[in-house]
Amino acid sequence: MRYSIVGLTLSHKQTKLAQRFLAQLVLFLHKDVPMKYRAIAWVAAAVCVPSAYAVDVNWDSHATTETITRTVAKNVTFMDDARYLLTPAQSGSTGVQALFQLNSGTIANLKVDFYGDFYGPDRYLGSFTPTGTAGQQSFSFEHITGRKKYYYLITGTTGAGGANYTLTSNLVPDSVFHAAVAPVPEPSTYAMFALGAVLLPVARRLRQKRSGDAAAEPKLSAA
């Protein structure tokens, strides 16, 4: 995922580092610069930091099931992420089946994006848009061979009562996404079936006729 910050295009990872740096910078300026310049620091923080209300969850190596439960304050726009690692073997043979449960409140513009985070630009792999009202909804994403780092990005804006949500990620085998499909016969196969259905009764009648003719022939007795 890439974000634009004061004209620069940053990846998700770079954005997180920029947020931490700016937070430390604001703290430094707030303590050590004259009062009349402190307002500049706060304006810079508001402009440069893309989301002042965010949670970064690190699951490390993805277990069979991982979960994040989050309470978000009222009337805020948030950007949360939950990231994890895979082994090289898992990256090409697994995927995730996820459940998003909005436990309370409402979230406008709610969206769950899925990315492969590698050494370089993050790769967008898909997204899911829940309804934003209470209830559980499921969705799935497939991993990519060679990509070992992934993350969910959850964004939205809470209502007057805030919100609480749970995201559950289940690691599943790749076969779940590639179920076997029965082959569809070619048109020529259907034609052969039809021809066989027509000729079979004809062959049966011919066989019966020959049997009847043979029975009707007079038998010669030996002199």
Buried (B, 14 or more C-beta within 10 A) or exposed (E): BEBEBEEEEBBBBBBBEBBEEBEEBBEEBBEEEEEEEBEEBEEBBEEBBBBBEBBBBEBEEBEEEBBBEBEBEEEBBBBBBBBBBBEEEBBEBBBBBBBBBBBEBBBEEBBBBBBBBBEEBBBEBEEBBBEBEBEEBEBBBBBBEEBBBBBBBBBBBBEEEBBBBBBBBBBBEBEBBEEEEEEEEEEEEEEEEEEEEEEEEEEEEEEEEEEEEEEEEEEEEEE
